[in-house]
Amino acid sequence: RARLRRALWRGQVGTPLDPAYRALRGGPGSMLPLAPLAYSHTLAGCGPRNVYVDLGASWCNTLQLHTQLEEAAARSGPWMVYAFEAAPLIAPYVESCTVELTAGRPIPPAPVPPTGSTADFLAYVRSNEELRVCDKGGASRIKACVFALPAMVRNMSRLSVDPVLGSRETVEARLAAAGHACPERHSYTAIHAAASDANGTATMGGGIEQLMVGGSKPLFAGQSGLYMHNESIGGQAHRSQWDVRSVDTVRWIQHNVRPEDFFVLKMDIEGFEHKLIPSMLEANLTDLIDVFVWECHYGVIGSKCHSLFARAASVPGFLPKAVYTESSSRGHYQKMELPRREGAISRMTGRHEGVSRKRIGRARRALK
């Protein structure tokens, strides 16, 4: 076991598909804080790299988002993609997505509807021939009907957690590998941990139903309202609370993204952005981000989206010229103007999050 762990650090064992890697299954898997990160900067001769970090990969819906953004699509050369996802039930599927994409194959079909919000879920039901039978009545009735279908119950109950994917050895090995990577082809790496402002653990909420209609939620102060309906769902899929590893993402970015790299950062982490963005500002990550894609979530006590964005925009050079947020048509991202002219804040946070005019005014005044 010790030899296997050393091999992980040296990159000799790559993915859970390797027989030697699977020998780690059954290890202690303790939820200890991550060890101090020590990265090699031996990248002599490696020119500017293309780096896309997807914080909140969910059902692999945004693993290739960088190819749809005009600034990133214009880049030549291979891409290094790092997909962070905290939900243990999703981890095996995200792992299969990264393996297939690295091999040049398409993303595999998801075992359940690959959605992360009620709006996406309802749209998926209406477009799916087998699920359309439940398209009657309001959202609550549709969700209850779908989650009671025998085929859905069977597929949901089959989902299970792979302890190797979220283990300390796996997470640390993959984080460390980014420090000396100079890719010759596209690579996709799954980091099965929560993106946060500190190394340690995070308590996440959400069984399989919640993962389809709202995503996994961090259970710090102010988070509530997890969806759970069908008590007949068996196995681990019905579990609603998980302790997962958390990663000091800001420190990892500092150690692994160079100023000359082209860096795309996408952030949809269900409330953790209220911790992560202030940490990024304190760390002075100015000029590292070339394209920033984010979705902000209300409901976090002590922090509001309009003030969070206003604070980020007030730091010269922190936000790049290209900032995107999810548009009203779910799954599509629109470029936002930085709040240097009238109306920018309302389009960045007000339109998407329903901020009042009074709050928008306060955010504008904070920028003056």
Phi, psi and chi 1 to 4 in degrees:
 res  aa     phi    psi   chi1   chi2   chi3   chi4
   1 ARG       -  -40.4 -168.6 -180.0  -59.3  -84.2
   2 ALA   -64.8  -40.1      -      -      -      -
   3 ARG   -63.9  -38.0  -73.0 -163.8  -62.2  -88.9
   4 LEU   -65.5  -39.4  -75.1  171.1      -      -
   5 ARG   -65.4  -39.2  -69.8 -166.5  177.2  108.7
   6 ARG   -65.3  -36.3  -73.8 -165.0  -66.6  -90.2
   7 ALA   -65.1  -36.3      -      -      -      -
   8 LEU   -59.3  -45.6  -82.9  167.6      -      -
   9 TRP   -63.6  -34.1  -81.3  101.9      -      -
  10 ARG   -83.9   -3.5  -68.6 -166.1  -68.0  -93.0
  11 GLY    80.4   15.7      -      -      -      -
  12 GLN   -83.0  -16.6  -64.6  171.2   -8.0      -
  13 VAL  -120.8  117.6 -177.3      -      -      -
  14 GLY   -94.5  -54.2      -      -      -      -
  15 THR  -135.8  168.0   73.5      -      -      -
  16 PRO   -63.0   -7.5  -28.3   37.2      -      -
  17 LEU   -75.4  -18.5  -60.0 -179.8      -      -
  18 ASP   -74.1  133.4  -61.4  -40.9      -      -
  19 PRO   -56.4  -41.0  -24.2   33.9      -      -
  20 ALA   -64.3  -35.3      -      -      -      -
  21 TYR   -65.3  -39.5 -163.3  102.1      -      -
  22 ARG   -67.4  -19.2  -71.3 -147.2  175.0  -89.8
  23 ALA   -66.6  -17.3      -      -      -      -
  24 LEU   -74.9  -15.5  -77.4  171.8      -      -
  25 ARG   -57.2  140.3 -173.9 -175.6  -59.4  -82.7
  26 GLY    92.8    0.9      -      -      -      -
  27 GLY   -68.5  176.3      -      -      -      -
  28 PRO   -62.2  -34.2   22.6  -34.1      -      -
  29 GLY    55.2   35.3      -      -      -      -
  30 SER   -68.8  148.8   60.4      -      -      -
  31 MET   -90.0   57.2  -71.4  -63.8  178.9      -
  32 LEU   -84.9  153.6  -62.3  175.3      -      -
  33 PRO   -59.9  148.9  -22.5   32.8      -      -
  34 LEU   -63.1  144.3  -72.1  174.6      -      -
  35 ALA   -68.6  158.5      -      -      -      -
  36 PRO   -54.4  136.4  -25.2   34.5      -      -
  37 LEU   -83.4  128.5  -56.1  179.5      -      -
  38 ALA  -128.4  104.3      -      -      -      -
  39 TYR  -106.4  148.5  -60.2  128.0      -      -
  40 SER   -87.2  137.2  167.7      -      -      -
  41 HIS  -111.0   34.6  -74.7  -89.7      -      -
  42 THR   -84.1   71.7   56.1      -      -      -
  43 LEU  -115.0   29.5  -71.9  174.3      -      -
  44 ALA   -59.5  130.1      -      -      -      -
  45 GLY    89.1   -7.2      -      -      -      -
  46 CYS   -95.4  116.0 -174.7      -      -      -
  47 GLY   -73.6 -169.1      -      -      -      -
  48 PRO   -56.5  130.8  -24.3   34.7      -      -
  49 ARG  -101.2  156.8  -57.7  171.7  -58.9  170.7
  50 ASN   -98.9  117.0  -62.8  -42.4      -      -
  51 VAL  -124.1  125.4 -178.1      -      -      -
  52 TYR  -121.0  119.5  170.0   40.5      -      -
  53 VAL  -109.9  116.0  174.6      -      -      -
  54 ASP  -101.9   98.9 -175.7   -4.5      -      -
  55 LEU   -88.5  103.7  -57.8 -178.1      -      -
  56 GLY   101.5   64.3      -      -      -      -
  57 ALA   -72.9  -22.9      -      -      -      -
  58 SER    50.5 -129.3 -171.7      -      -      -
  59 TRP   -90.9   38.8  -63.1   99.6      -      -
  60 CYS    68.0   17.3  -56.0      -      -      -
  61 ASN   -69.5  -23.1  -60.3  -39.5      -      -
  62 THR  -119.3   15.7   52.7      -      -      -
  63 LEU   -63.9  -25.4  -80.1 -173.7      -      -
  64 GLN  -115.8   22.5  -63.2  175.6  -67.8      -
  65 LEU   -60.1  -34.0  177.3   62.1      -      -
  66 HIS   -59.5  -26.6   59.4  -68.6      -      -
  67 THR   -74.3  -13.1   64.7      -      -      -
  68 GLN   -99.7   -7.2  -56.1  169.2   26.4      -
  69 LEU   -94.9  128.8  -53.5  175.9      -      -
  70 GLU   -58.7  -37.9   57.6  177.3  -44.7      -
  71 GLU   -67.4  -39.1  -63.7   82.2    5.3      -
  72 ALA   -79.6  -37.2      -      -      -      -
  73 ALA   -63.4  -24.7      -      -      -      -
  74 ALA   -78.1   -9.8      -      -      -      -
  75 ARG   -78.6  146.1  -61.2  -76.7  -61.2  178.5
  76 SER  -104.0  161.2   59.4      -      -      -
  77 GLY    95.8  170.4      -      -      -      -
  78 PRO   -73.3  160.2   27.9  -35.3      -      -
  79 TRP  -115.4  139.9  -80.8   85.1      -      -
  80 MET  -101.6  115.8  -62.8  165.2   51.9      -
  81 VAL  -113.4  128.3  178.4      -      -      -
  82 TYR  -118.8  118.8  -66.8   89.8      -      -
  83 ALA  -106.7  111.1      -      -      -      -
  84 PHE   -93.5  127.7  -75.4   69.5      -      -
  85 GLU  -146.5  126.6  176.7   52.3   48.8      -
  86 ALA   -91.2  -21.9      -      -      -      -
  87 ALA   -74.0  115.5      -      -      -      -
  88 PRO   -61.0  -32.2  -24.3   35.5      -      -
  89 LEU   -69.2  -25.9  -73.2  171.8      -      -
  90 ILE   -86.2  -22.4  -63.8 -179.7      -      -
  91 ALA   -51.8  -48.1      -      -      -      -
  92 PRO   -59.5  -36.9  -25.8   36.5      -      -
  93 TYR   -70.0  -43.8  178.2   64.6      -      -
  94 VAL   -59.4  -39.5  174.9      -      -      -
  95 GLU   -60.2  -44.6 -174.1   70.2   18.7      -
  96 SER   -65.3  -34.8   67.0      -      -      -
  97 CYS   -61.8  -46.6  -69.0      -      -      -
  98 THR   -67.5  -36.7   58.1      -      -      -
  99 VAL   -63.6  -45.3  169.2      -      -      -
 100 GLU   -68.4  -43.1  -66.4  -59.0  -59.3      -
 101 LEU   -66.3  -38.5  -72.3  172.4      -      -
 102 THR   -62.8  -33.1  -61.8      -      -      -
 103 ALA   -81.9   -0.4      -      -      -      -
 104 GLY    84.5   15.6      -      -      -      -
 105 ARG  -105.6  162.4  -63.7 -174.3  -70.0  -94.3
 106 PRO   -72.7  164.4   24.9  -34.3      -      -
 107 ILE   -64.4  132.8  -70.0  176.2      -      -
 108 PRO   -71.3  158.7   26.8  -34.6      -      -
 109 PRO   -61.7  143.4  -19.4   31.1      -      -
 110 ALA   -80.3  149.5      -      -      -      -
 111 PRO   -73.0  -19.2   26.4  -34.3      -      -
 112 VAL  -139.1  170.4  -64.6      -      -      -
 113 PRO   -52.5  121.3  -30.2   36.9      -      -
 114 PRO   -82.3   64.4   31.6  -33.9      -      -
 115 THR  -121.5  160.1   58.0      -      -      -
 116 GLY  -131.9   11.4      -      -      -      -
 117 SER  -152.9  161.7   69.6      -      -      -
 118 THR   -62.0  -40.2  -65.4      -      -      -
 119 ALA   -62.3  -45.2      -      -      -      -
 120 ASP   -63.9  -40.8  -69.4  -16.8      -      -
 121 PHE   -62.4  -46.1 -178.1   79.6      -      -
 122 LEU   -63.9  -40.0  -64.2  178.6      -      -
 123 ALA   -64.3  -39.3      -      -      -      -
 124 TYR   -64.6  -43.5 -175.4   90.7      -      -
 125 VAL   -59.6  -42.4  168.9      -      -      -
 126 ARG   -71.9  -19.6  -70.8  162.4 -176.9  153.0
 127 SER   -98.9   -4.4   65.2      -      -      -
 128 ASN  -106.0  124.3 -174.4  -78.9      -      -
 129 GLU   -61.7  -38.8 -174.0  174.6  -13.3      -
 130 GLU   -74.5  -29.8  -64.4 -179.8   -0.4      -
 131 LEU   -94.0  -12.4  -59.2 -178.8      -      -
 132 ARG   -63.0  -19.0 -155.9  175.3  -62.1  153.0
 133 VAL   -60.3  -22.5   64.2      -      -      -
 134 CYS   -92.4    2.2  -70.6      -      -      -
 135 ASP   -80.4   67.5 -172.8   16.2      -      -
 136 LYS  -139.9  130.6  -58.7  173.6 -176.9  177.2
 137 GLY    85.1 -160.6      -      -      -      -
 138 GLY   -83.3 -177.7      -      -      -      -
 139 ALA   -61.4  -42.6      -      -      -      -
 140 SER   -61.9  -42.4  -62.9      -      -      -
 141 ARG   -67.5  -39.3 -176.2  175.8  177.7 -179.9
 142 ILE   -65.0  -45.3  -67.1  173.6      -      -
 143 LYS   -62.0  -44.8  -71.1 -171.0  -73.5 -172.2
 144 ALA   -61.2  -39.8      -      -      -      -
 145 CYS   -65.6  -48.0  175.0      -      -      -
 146 VAL   -62.7  -44.6  171.1      -      -      -
 147 PHE   -73.0   -6.1  -67.1  139.2      -      -
 148 ALA  -101.8   -7.6      -      -      -      -
 149 LEU   -62.9  133.7  -66.2  174.0      -      -
 150 PRO   -54.4  -42.1  -26.9   35.6      -      -
 151 ALA   -65.2  -38.3      -      -      -      -
 152 MET   -67.8  -44.2  -82.2  -69.6  -67.0      -
 153 VAL   -59.5  -41.3  173.4      -      -      -
 154 ARG   -63.5  -46.9 -176.3  170.5   57.6 -107.7
 155 ASN   -66.8  -40.0  -70.7  -16.8      -      -
 156 MET   -66.8  -40.0  -69.4 -172.1  -69.0      -
 157 SER   -69.2  -21.2  -61.4      -      -      -
 158 ARG   -78.7  -17.5  -72.6  174.6  177.8  171.7
 159 LEU   -67.8  138.5  -64.7  178.0      -      -
 160 SER  -145.5  170.3   60.7      -      -      -
 161 VAL   -99.4  135.3  175.3      -      -      -
 162 ASP  -100.1  108.5 -173.0  -23.4      -      -
 163 PRO   -64.8  -21.8   22.5  -33.2      -      -
 164 VAL   -65.9  -38.1  171.0      -      -      -
 165 LEU   -64.0  -38.7  -61.9  179.2      -      -
 166 GLY   -97.8   12.2      -      -      -      -
 167 SER   -71.9  158.9   69.0      -      -      -
 168 ARG   -58.2  -43.0  177.1  174.4 -179.8  169.6
 169 GLU   -61.7  -46.5  -68.0   82.9    6.1      -
 170 THR   -65.2  -49.2  -56.2      -      -      -
 171 VAL   -61.9  -48.2  172.0      -      -      -
 172 GLU   -66.4  -39.2  -71.8 -170.2  -11.3      -
 173 ALA   -62.4  -42.6      -      -      -      -
 174 ARG   -72.7  -37.0  -66.1 -178.1  177.1 -174.8
 175 LEU   -62.4  -43.5  -69.6  171.7      -      -
 176 ALA   -67.7  -33.8      -      -      -      -
 177 ALA   -61.9  -27.4      -      -      -      -
 178 ALA   -66.2  -23.3      -      -      -      -
 179 GLY   -70.5  -19.4      -      -      -      -
 180 HIS  -131.7   25.3   49.2   78.7      -      -
 181 ALA   -86.3  128.1      -      -      -      -
 182 CYS  -130.4   86.3 -171.8      -      -      -
 183 PRO   -71.6  147.8   30.0  -36.1      -      -
 184 GLU  -104.3  -13.7  -63.3 -179.8   -5.1      -
 185 ARG  -147.9  170.9   60.0 -171.0  179.5   91.1
 186 HIS   -59.9  137.7  -61.6  -49.0      -      -
 187 SER  -135.8  142.5   64.7      -      -      -
 188 TYR  -125.9  125.8  -68.1   76.7      -      -
 189 THR  -126.6  127.7  -57.1      -      -      -
 190 ALA   -93.1  129.5      -      -      -      -
 191 ILE  -111.8  105.3  -52.3  -64.5      -      -
 192 HIS   -88.2   76.0  -57.7  -71.3      -      -
 193 ALA  -159.5  163.7      -      -      -      -
 194 ALA   -84.6  133.6      -      -      -      -
 195 ALA   -78.7  119.0      -      -      -      -
 196 SER  -144.8 -168.0 -174.1      -      -      -
 197 ASP  -102.4    7.6   60.2  -21.1      -      -
 198 ALA  -157.3  151.7      -      -      -      -
 199 ASN   -78.5  141.9  -65.3  -33.2      -      -
 200 GLY   153.5 -131.8      -      -      -      -
 201 THR  -131.4  156.8   59.8      -      -      -
 202 ALA  -136.6  142.4      -      -      -      -
 203 THR   -96.5  120.1  -58.2      -      -      -
 204 MET  -111.9  147.0  -52.6  -64.7  -66.1      -
 205 GLY  -115.8  143.9      -      -      -      -
 206 GLY   135.7  117.9      -      -      -      -
 207 GLY   -81.4 -169.4      -      -      -      -
 208 ILE   -65.3  -34.1 -175.3   58.2      -      -
 209 GLU   -64.3  -45.2  -63.8  164.8  -57.9      -
 210 GLN   -60.2  -36.5  170.1   64.9   26.0      -
 211 LEU   -64.7  -22.3  -65.6  179.8      -      -
 212 MET   -92.9  -21.4  -74.2 -177.1  -87.8      -
 213 VAL  -117.2    1.0  -59.4      -      -      -
 214 GLY  -168.9   -8.1      -      -      -      -
 215 GLY    82.0  166.2      -      -      -      -
 216 SER   -72.8  135.1 -178.1      -      -      -
 217 LYS  -113.1  135.0  -56.1  -72.8 -174.0 -179.7
 218 PRO   -70.8  132.3   25.3  -32.4      -      -
 219 LEU   -93.5   44.0  -64.5 -176.4      -      -
 220 PHE   -86.9  176.9   47.6   72.5      -      -
 221 ALA   -51.0  129.0      -      -      -      -
 222 GLY   101.4  -12.3      -      -      -      -
 223 GLN   -92.1  128.3  -68.7  -73.2   -0.2      -
 224 SER  -157.6 -176.5   60.7      -      -      -
 225 GLY    82.4   35.9      -      -      -      -
 226 LEU   -72.4  138.5  -61.4  178.3      -      -
 227 TYR   -90.1  128.8 -179.6   85.6      -      -
 228 MET  -151.0  126.2 -177.4  179.8  -66.2      -
 229 HIS  -125.7  -57.6  173.1   74.9      -      -
 230 ASN   -86.6  108.4 -168.9  -12.2      -      -
 231 GLU   -73.1  -11.2  -63.1  -71.4  -18.9      -
 232 SER   -84.7   -6.5   67.1      -      -      -
 233 ILE   -66.5  126.8  -62.1  172.5      -      -
 234 GLY   -99.5  178.7      -      -      -      -
 235 GLY    65.5 -156.7      -      -      -      -
 236 GLN   -70.3  -18.6  -66.6  176.8  -49.6      -
 237 ALA   -63.9  -21.3      -      -      -      -
 238 HIS   -90.1   -9.4 -165.5   60.7      -      -
 239 ARG   -66.4  138.0 -178.0  175.0  167.4 -176.1
 240 SER  -112.3   -2.2   61.2      -      -      -
 241 GLN  -140.5  136.9 -174.7  167.2  -47.6      -
 242 TRP  -138.0  140.5  -51.1   85.2      -      -
 243 ASP   -99.6  118.8  -72.0  -29.0      -      -
 244 VAL  -124.1  163.1  -58.4      -      -      -
 245 ARG   -74.3  140.6 -165.9  166.5  -57.1  -77.7
 246 SER  -116.2  148.3   64.7      -      -      -
 247 VAL  -121.9  134.6  171.9      -      -      -
 248 ASP   -71.1   87.3 -173.8  -19.0      -      -
 249 THR   -66.2  -34.2  -47.8      -      -      -
 250 VAL   -63.1  -46.7  174.2      -      -      -
 251 ARG   -63.7  -38.6 -172.8  161.2  172.7 -109.4
 252 TRP   -63.9  -42.0  179.5   74.6      -      -
 253 ILE   -62.8  -44.1  -70.6  172.3      -      -
 254 GLN   -57.2  -38.4  -75.7 -178.6  -54.5      -
 255 HIS   -80.9  -18.2  -80.5  -94.4      -      -
 256 ASN  -123.0  -18.2  -67.9  -77.0      -      -
 257 VAL  -105.2  122.6  177.2      -      -      -
 258 ARG   -93.1  156.0  -54.2  171.7  -59.8  169.9
 259 PRO   -57.3  -30.9  -26.5   35.4      -      -
 260 GLU   -80.7  -12.8   61.0  -93.8   32.0      -
 261 ASP   -72.7  152.1  -66.2  -26.9      -      -
 262 PHE   -93.4  114.7 -172.1   84.6      -      -
 263 PHE  -117.6  119.2  178.8   37.2      -      -
 264 VAL  -108.3  124.6  177.7      -      -      -
 265 LEU  -119.0  121.5  177.6   63.4      -      -
 266 LYS  -113.2  132.3  172.9 -109.6  170.3  179.5
 267 MET  -131.4  110.7 -173.1 -177.8  -61.9      -
 268 ASP  -142.1   80.7 -175.4   -0.3      -      -
 269 ILE  -122.7   29.0   46.3 -179.7      -      -
 270 GLU    55.0   37.3  -55.4  -60.4  -29.7      -
 271 GLY   115.8  -22.8      -      -      -      -
 272 PHE   -66.0  -16.9  -91.4  119.2      -      -
 273 GLU   -62.0  -25.2   67.2  -86.4    9.7      -
 274 HIS   -71.3  -17.6  -67.2  -87.2      -      -
 275 LYS   -96.8  -39.0  -68.1 -174.4  175.1 -176.7
 276 LEU   -72.8  -44.3 -162.3   54.7      -      -
 277 ILE   -64.6  -45.6  -71.9 -178.1      -      -
 278 PRO   -58.3  -36.9  -27.7   36.9      -      -
 279 SER   -65.5  -37.4 -178.8      -      -      -
 280 MET   -65.6  -38.6  -67.2  169.2   66.4      -
 281 LEU   -66.9  -42.4  -68.4  170.6      -      -
 282 GLU   -64.9  -32.8  -69.2  173.3    7.8      -
 283 ALA   -80.8   -7.0      -      -      -      -
 284 ASN    58.6   59.8 -167.7   24.9      -      -
 285 LEU   -84.5   29.3  -65.8 -173.4      -      -
 286 THR   -55.4  136.2  -58.5      -      -      -
 287 ASP    72.6    2.6  -64.6  -27.4      -      -
 288 LEU   -82.3  -35.8  -85.9 -174.8      -      -
 289 ILE   -87.6  126.4  -54.0  171.9      -      -
 290 ASP   -97.1  -34.9  -66.8  -76.8      -      -
 291 VAL  -137.5  129.6 -180.0      -      -      -
 292 PHE  -120.6  122.0 -176.1   41.2      -      -
 293 VAL  -118.4  125.4 -175.9      -      -      -
 294 TRP  -146.5  159.0   84.8  -38.5      -      -
 295 GLU  -133.1  128.1 -178.9  175.7   -7.2      -
 296 CYS  -102.4  145.0 -169.6      -      -      -
 297 HIS  -119.2  128.9  -57.4   80.3      -      -
 298 TYR   -83.1  169.7  -83.5   88.8      -      -
 299 GLY   104.0    1.4      -      -      -      -
 300 VAL   -95.1  119.2  177.8      -      -      -
 301 ILE   -61.9  130.0  -65.0  176.8      -      -
 302 GLY    89.0    1.8      -      -      -      -
 303 SER  -148.9  138.2 -177.9      -      -      -
 304 LYS  -124.1  149.0  -58.1  -63.9 -177.5 -177.8
 305 CYS   -64.0  -41.0  -72.2      -      -      -
 306 HIS   -65.0  -39.2   66.3  -83.2      -      -
 307 SER   -74.3  -30.8   57.8      -      -      -
 308 LEU   -65.3  -45.4 -172.6   66.6      -      -
 309 PHE   -68.6  -39.4 -179.1   72.2      -      -
 310 ALA   -60.8  -40.3      -      -      -      -
 311 ARG   -64.7  -42.9 -179.0  178.8  172.7 -173.8
 312 ALA   -65.3  -40.8      -      -      -      -
 313 ALA   -71.4  -20.4      -      -      -      -
 314 SER   -79.9  -11.3   66.8      -      -      -
 315 VAL   -91.6  112.9  177.3      -      -      -
 316 PRO   -56.2  128.2  -23.2   34.0      -      -
 317 GLY    83.7   -6.0      -      -      -      -
 318 PHE   -72.3  -52.2  176.0   73.4      -      -
 319 LEU   -84.0  136.2  -70.7  177.5      -      -
 320 PRO   -76.4  177.1   30.4  -35.9      -      -
 321 LYS   -69.6  -27.9  -66.9 -179.4  179.3  178.6
 322 ALA  -101.3  105.0      -      -      -      -
 323 VAL  -123.6  128.8  177.5      -      -      -
 324 TYR  -121.8  152.9  -68.8   80.6      -      -
 325 THR  -142.1  160.5 -168.4      -      -      -
 326 GLU   -67.0  134.7 -165.3  167.3   20.9      -
 327 SER   -82.2  177.4   66.5      -      -      -
 328 SER   -64.6  -25.5   54.4      -      -      -
 329 SER   -88.1  104.6   56.8      -      -      -
 330 ARG   -55.0  143.3  -56.4  -72.7  -61.5 -175.4
 331 GLY    90.3   -6.5      -      -      -      -
 332 HIS  -117.7  144.6  -61.2  -82.3      -      -
 333 TYR  -118.6  138.3  -69.2   83.7      -      -
 334 GLN  -116.7  144.6   60.9 -175.1    8.7      -
 335 LYS   -76.2  137.5 -175.4 -176.7  -70.1 -172.0
 336 MET  -111.0  143.8  -49.3  -49.8  -61.3      -
 337 GLU   -77.9  140.0  -64.5  -71.2  -18.8      -
 338 LEU   -66.6  148.7  -64.8 -175.4      -      -
 339 PRO   -72.8   64.0   27.8  -35.7      -      -
 340 ARG  -110.4   -3.6  -77.9 -168.0  -74.8  -94.7
 341 ARG  -136.3  167.0   69.3 -175.9 -168.7 -172.2
 342 GLU   -60.5  132.4 -173.6   71.3   12.3      -
 343 GLY    93.3  -10.3      -      -      -      -
 344 ALA   -65.3  -40.5      -      -      -      -
 345 ILE   -66.7  -39.1  -67.0  179.0      -      -
 346 SER   -63.5  -34.7   61.3      -      -      -
 347 ARG   -76.0  -29.7  -70.9 -160.5  -54.7  -85.6
 348 MET   -77.6  -40.8 -175.7   64.4 -175.9      -
 349 THR  -122.7  -36.9   56.1      -      -      -
 350 GLY   -65.7  -47.5      -      -      -      -
 351 ARG   -67.8  -38.8  177.3 -179.0  172.7 -175.1
 352 HIS   -83.5  -31.7 -176.2   56.4      -      -
 353 GLU  -113.2   -3.4  -62.2  -71.3  -11.3      -
 354 GLY    74.3   39.8      -      -      -      -
 355 VAL   -77.0  142.4 -176.3      -      -      -
 356 SER   -71.9  159.6   67.8      -      -      -
 357 ARG   -61.9  -35.2  -68.7 -180.0 -179.8  -86.0
 358 LYS   -62.4  -43.7 -177.1  176.9  180.0 -179.7
 359 ARG   -67.2  -38.9  -70.9  179.9  174.7  177.9
 360 ILE   -61.3  -41.1  -66.8  169.4      -      -
 361 GLY   -61.5  -42.1      -      -      -      -
 362 ARG   -63.0  -38.7  -73.1 -157.5  -59.0  -96.2
 363 ALA   -66.1  -38.8      -      -      -      -
 364 ARG   -63.6  -43.5  -75.4 -160.3 -173.5  103.5
 365 ARG   -64.7  -30.5  -70.0 -168.1  -66.2  -86.9
 366 ALA   -67.4  -22.0      -      -      -      -
 367 LEU   -88.4  -12.2  -65.8  175.6      -      -
 368 LYS   -79.7      -  -67.5 -178.2  179.9  178.5
